Amino acid sequence: MIDWKSLFTDLNVPYWDNGKNCSPGRINIQCPFCSDHSNHGSFGITKGDYQCWRCKGGHPVKAVSLAAHIPMDTARQLIQKYSKGFNPFLQAEQTHKSSVKSITLPGEPLKDCHRRYLSEVRKFDPEELEFYHGILGTTDVGYWQGIDFRYRVIIPIYDVWGNLCTFQGRDYTQQQELRYKCCPVDKAVVHHKHLLYGAELARNKDRIVVVEGVFDQWRMGPGSVATFGTSLTREQVNLISMWKEVIFLFDPEPEAQEHAREYARDISACGCSVEVCAAEFGYDAKGNPRDPGDLTPDEARGVMKELGMV
């Protein structure tokens, strides 16, 4: 819960919680986003969200910043200070949990076929991935709740607290139609697009590198998180805003870089320091631009060192 009353009292921001236009569990203020400062703005006590019936509102950090005329970083710190028992920037993740309470992964410990793919084709250390990420593998026996997950590396996906929520299966034969196959939404504890891959290994850091895919995160290491593509959900934006300093390291293609700049603006509005790194990593043997997942371990360490992560 967030003690909005005490926060606004200390900031001398007028508020009310009864009368016309008030809803249970919400604290109202004059909306700082509306040009006429209408009395339609409200903060959720439980979820920590901000809404306006007229203009639809904006991020709660920016709302507090505008209403109290204080820097966004200060507003962010105050919201955390007046939060009781939870981090408001992680709360969106909790509200999207399904009726599924737990899941059991398909697969078993990696076999030679999985290890060859990871080490020879993708240049990763399979034992390291097993240790840090708990990956498994399937072969010709890989049906899970009636769904075909055969011939895949199984990648568990955890929430920021380390709870298993869902998984992906990556084809290692390079012959299947779908390279990645995800756990269906109705069978997952939390949809993977409401999570950040690798967040459980980096939640205690102040600075984070945001990459696109799981293989990118594997290469860049525990100081990074992956977003499962270049399109972020509001839940992922809220999760990223828990870090004070954020660096986007998306693939070098123009479309990916434009997405990174777009979300950087959203996250900077949460009071975070955000940088977009438009690094180019050369080309592979086929002439395609390399992305972070294509780097050698030494190259990745060099990049992370330049970004201040080592």
C-alpha positions as CSV (number, residue, x, y, z in Angstrom):
1,M,0.0,0.0,0.0
2,I,1.0,3.6,-0.5
3,D,0.3,6.3,2.1
4,W,-0.6,9.0,-0.4
5,K,-2.2,11.1,2.4
6,S,1.0,11.5,4.3
7,L,3.0,12.1,1.1
8,F,0.7,14.8,-0.1
9,T,0.4,16.4,3.4
10,D,4.2,16.6,3.6
11,L,4.3,18.1,0.0
12,N,1.4,20.5,0.7
13,V,-0.6,19.1,-2.2
14,P,-4.3,19.3,-1.6
15,Y,-6.1,16.0,-1.8
16,W,-9.4,14.4,-0.8
17,D,-10.8,10.9,-0.4
18,N,-14.6,11.4,-0.1
19,G,-17.4,13.2,-1.9
20,K,-18.2,13.5,-5.5
21,N,-15.9,11.6,-8.0
22,C,-14.2,9.7,-5.2
23,S,-13.8,5.9,-5.4
24,P,-13.0,3.6,-2.6
25,G,-9.3,2.9,-2.3
26,R,-8.3,6.0,-4.2
27,I,-6.9,9.4,-3.3
28,N,-8.0,12.4,-5.5
29,I,-6.0,15.5,-6.5
30,Q,-6.3,18.1,-9.1
31,C,-5.0,16.5,-12.3
32,P,-1.6,18.1,-13.1
33,F,-1.8,16.8,-16.7
34,C,-5.1,18.6,-17.5
35,S,-4.8,22.1,-18.8
36,D,-7.6,23.3,-16.5
37,H,-6.4,21.2,-13.5
38,S,-9.7,19.4,-13.2
39,N,-10.6,17.5,-10.1
40,H,-10.5,14.1,-11.8
41,G,-7.0,12.8,-10.9
42,S,-6.7,9.9,-8.5
43,F,-4.0,7.6,-7.1
44,G,-4.6,3.9,-6.2
45,I,-3.7,3.1,-2.6
46,T,-3.1,-0.6,-3.4
47,K,-1.7,-0.6,-6.9
48,G,0.0,2.7,-6.8
49,D,-1.4,3.7,-10.2
50,Y,-2.5,7.2,-11.4
51,Q,-5.7,7.8,-13.4
52,C,-7.6,10.8,-14.7
53,W,-11.2,10.5,-15.9
54,R,-10.7,13.3,-18.4
55,C,-7.2,13.0,-19.8
56,K,-6.5,9.4,-18.9
57,G,-3.5,10.5,-16.7
58,G,0.1,9.4,-16.9
59,H,2.8,7.7,-14.8
60,P,2.4,8.2,-11.1
61,V,6.0,9.5,-10.7
62,K,5.4,12.3,-13.2
63,A,2.0,13.1,-11.7
64,V,3.6,13.6,-8.2
65,S,6.4,15.6,-9.8
66,L,4.1,18.0,-11.6
67,A,1.6,18.3,-8.7
68,A,4.3,19.1,-6.1
69,H,6.7,20.9,-8.4
70,I,9.6,18.7,-7.5
71,P,12.2,16.7,-9.7
72,M,11.0,13.3,-10.9
73,D,13.8,11.5,-9.2
74,T,12.7,13.1,-5.9
75,A,9.1,12.1,-6.6
76,R,10.2,8.5,-7.3
77,Q,12.1,8.3,-4.1
78,L,9.2,9.7,-2.0
79,I,6.7,7.2,-3.5
80,Q,9.0,4.4,-2.5
81,K,9.5,6.0,1.0
82,Y,5.7,6.0,1.6
83,S,5.1,2.6,0.2
84,K,4.3,0.0,2.8
85,G,5.4,-3.6,2.2
86,F,5.9,-3.5,-1.5
87,N,7.7,-1.7,-4.3
88,P,5.0,0.2,-6.3
89,F,7.1,-0.1,-9.5
90,L,6.8,-3.9,-9.3
91,Q,3.1,-4.0,-8.5
92,A,1.9,-4.2,-12.1
93,E,3.6,-7.6,-12.3
94,Q,1.5,-9.0,-9.4
95,T,-1.8,-7.8,-10.9
96,H,-1.4,-9.9,-14.0
97,K,-1.0,-13.3,-12.3
98,S,-3.4,-15.9,-13.7
99,S,-5.3,-18.5,-11.8
100,V,-2.4,-20.9,-12.4
101,K,-0.4,-21.1,-9.1
102,S,2.6,-23.0,-10.3
103,I,4.0,-24.8,-13.3
104,T,6.3,-27.8,-13.9
105,L,8.8,-27.5,-16.8
106,P,9.1,-29.9,-19.6
107,G,12.4,-31.5,-20.3
108,E,15.3,-33.0,-18.4
109,P,19.0,-32.2,-17.8
110,L,20.9,-31.3,-21.0
111,K,22.0,-34.0,-23.3
112,D,24.9,-34.0,-25.8
113,C,22.6,-32.7,-28.6
114,H,21.7,-29.6,-26.5
115,R,25.3,-29.0,-25.4
116,R,26.6,-29.2,-28.9
117,Y,24.1,-26.6,-30.1
118,L,24.8,-24.2,-27.2
119,S,28.6,-24.6,-27.3
120,E,29.4,-25.1,-31.0
121,V,26.6,-23.2,-32.7
122,R,25.9,-20.4,-30.2
123,K,29.3,-20.3,-28.4
124,F,27.8,-20.5,-24.8
125,D,29.0,-22.5,-21.9
126,P,26.1,-25.0,-21.2
127,E,27.2,-25.6,-17.6
128,E,27.1,-21.9,-16.9
129,L,23.6,-21.6,-18.3
130,E,22.4,-24.6,-16.3
131,F,23.8,-23.1,-13.1
132,Y,22.5,-19.5,-13.5
133,H,19.3,-20.1,-15.5
134,G,18.3,-23.7,-14.9
135,I,17.8,-24.5,-18.5
136,L,16.7,-28.0,-19.5
137,G,16.3,-29.9,-22.8
138,T,13.8,-32.1,-24.7
139,T,14.4,-34.6,-27.4
140,D,11.8,-36.9,-29.1
141,V,9.9,-37.0,-25.8
142,G,8.8,-33.5,-25.2
143,Y,5.1,-33.1,-25.0
144,W,3.9,-30.9,-22.2
145,Q,0.2,-30.8,-21.3
146,G,-0.5,-32.0,-24.8
147,I,1.7,-29.4,-26.5
148,D,4.6,-30.3,-28.6
149,F,7.9,-28.9,-27.1
150,R,10.1,-31.6,-28.6
151,Y,13.7,-30.9,-29.7
152,R,14.1,-27.7,-27.8
153,V,16.2,-26.0,-25.1
154,I,13.7,-25.2,-22.3
155,I,14.3,-21.7,-20.8
156,P,12.6,-21.1,-17.4
157,I,11.4,-17.5,-16.9
158,Y,11.2,-16.1,-13.4
159,D,9.8,-12.9,-11.8
160,V,12.1,-10.4,-10.1
161,W,11.8,-12.4,-6.8
162,G,12.9,-15.6,-8.4
163,N,9.5,-17.3,-8.7
164,L,9.1,-19.6,-11.7
165,C,6.3,-18.0,-13.9
166,T,6.6,-19.4,-17.4
167,F,9.1,-20.7,-20.0
168,Q,10.2,-20.7,-23.6
169,G,11.5,-23.5,-25.8
170,R,14.2,-22.7,-28.3
171,D,14.6,-25.1,-31.3
172,Y,18.1,-26.5,-31.4
173,T,17.7,-28.4,-34.7
174,Q,17.3,-25.2,-36.7
175,Q,14.7,-27.1,-38.7
176,Q,11.4,-26.3,-36.9
177,E,9.0,-23.7,-38.2
178,L,9.0,-21.8,-34.8
179,R,12.4,-21.0,-33.4
180,Y,10.8,-20.0,-30.1
181,K,7.7,-21.6,-28.6
182,C,6.2,-20.1,-25.5
183,C,4.2,-21.5,-22.7
184,P,0.5,-20.6,-23.5
185,V,-0.8,-17.7,-21.5
186,D,-3.6,-19.7,-19.8
187,K,-1.0,-22.2,-18.5
188,A,1.5,-19.6,-17.2
189,V,1.6,-18.0,-13.8
190,V,2.5,-14.7,-15.4
191,H,2.7,-13.9,-19.2
192,H,6.4,-13.6,-20.2
193,K,5.7,-10.1,-21.7
194,H,4.8,-8.9,-18.2
195,L,8.3,-10.0,-17.1
196,L,12.0,-9.2,-17.7
197,Y,14.3,-12.1,-18.3
198,G,17.2,-12.1,-15.9
199,A,15.6,-9.6,-13.5
200,E,16.0,-12.0,-10.6
201,L,19.8,-11.9,-11.0
202,A,20.0,-8.1,-11.1
203,R,17.3,-6.6,-8.8
204,N,19.8,-5.4,-6.3
205,K,21.8,-3.3,-8.8
206,D,21.3,0.4,-9.4
207,R,22.2,0.2,-13.1
208,I,20.9,-2.1,-15.7
209,V,21.4,-2.9,-19.4
210,V,18.2,-3.7,-21.4
211,V,18.6,-6.1,-24.4
212,E,16.0,-7.7,-26.7
213,G,16.3,-11.4,-26.4
214,V,17.3,-14.2,-24.0
215,F,20.5,-15.0,-25.9
216,D,21.5,-11.4,-25.7
217,Q,21.0,-11.5,-21.9
218,W,23.0,-14.7,-21.6
219,R,25.9,-13.1,-23.5
220,M,25.8,-9.8,-21.6
221,G,25.4,-11.4,-18.2
222,P,23.7,-10.7,-14.8
223,G,23.9,-6.9,-15.3
224,S,21.3,-7.1,-18.1
225,V,17.6,-8.0,-18.6
226,A,15.8,-9.0,-21.8
227,T,12.4,-7.8,-22.9
228,F,11.5,-10.6,-25.4
229,G,11.5,-8.3,-28.4
230,T,11.6,-4.6,-29.1
231,S,8.0,-3.8,-28.2
232,L,7.6,-3.3,-24.4
233,T,4.4,-3.6,-22.4
234,R,3.4,-1.1,-19.7
235,E,4.3,-3.8,-17.1
236,Q,7.8,-4.1,-18.5
237,V,8.3,-0.3,-18.5
238,N,7.2,-0.2,-14.9
239,L,9.6,-3.0,-14.0
240,I,12.5,-1.3,-15.8
241,S,11.8,1.9,-13.8
242,M,12.9,0.2,-10.6
243,W,16.5,0.8,-11.6
244,K,18.0,4.2,-11.2
245,E,20.1,4.0,-14.3
246,V,19.0,2.3,-17.5
247,I,21.0,1.6,-20.7
248,F,19.2,0.3,-23.8
249,L,21.4,-2.0,-25.9
250,F,19.0,-3.1,-28.6
251,D,20.1,-4.6,-31.9
252,P,21.6,-2.0,-34.3
253,E,18.7,-2.1,-36.9
254,P,17.0,1.3,-37.3
255,E,13.6,0.0,-36.2
256,A,15.0,-1.5,-33.0
257,Q,16.8,1.7,-32.2
258,E,13.6,3.8,-32.7
259,H,11.8,1.5,-30.3
260,A,14.6,2.0,-27.8
261,R,14.4,5.8,-28.0
262,E,10.6,5.6,-27.6
263,Y,10.7,3.6,-24.4
264,A,13.7,5.6,-23.1
265,R,11.4,8.6,-23.1
266,D,8.8,6.7,-21.1
267,I,11.2,5.4,-18.6
268,S,13.0,8.8,-18.1
269,A,9.6,10.2,-17.2
270,C,9.7,7.8,-14.2
271,G,12.8,9.7,-12.8
272,C,15.4,7.3,-14.2
273,S,18.6,8.2,-15.9
274,V,18.3,6.6,-19.4
275,E,20.8,6.1,-22.2
276,V,20.3,4.5,-25.6
277,C,23.5,2.8,-26.9
278,A,23.5,2.6,-30.7
279,A,26.5,0.3,-30.8
280,E,27.4,-1.5,-34.0
281,F,29.2,-4.9,-33.6
282,G,30.2,-5.6,-37.2
283,Y,28.9,-8.3,-39.5
284,D,28.8,-12.1,-39.4
285,A,30.1,-14.5,-42.1
286,K,26.8,-14.0,-44.0
287,G,27.1,-10.2,-44.0
288,N,24.3,-9.7,-41.4
289,P,24.8,-7.1,-38.6
290,R,25.7,-8.8,-35.4
291,D,23.6,-8.2,-32.2
292,P,24.7,-8.6,-28.6
293,G,24.0,-12.3,-28.6
294,D,26.5,-12.8,-31.4
295,L,29.5,-11.3,-29.5
296,T,32.2,-13.5,-28.1
297,P,32.5,-13.6,-24.3
298,D,35.5,-11.3,-24.3
299,E,33.7,-8.8,-26.6
300,A,30.7,-8.8,-24.3
301,R,32.8,-8.2,-21.2
302,G,34.5,-5.3,-23.1
303,V,31.1,-3.8,-23.9
304,M,29.8,-4.2,-20.3
305,K,33.0,-2.5,-19.1
306,E,32.5,0.4,-21.4
307,L,28.9,0.7,-20.1
308,G,30.2,0.9,-16.5
309,M,28.8,-2.5,-15.6
310,V,32.1,-4.2,-14.7
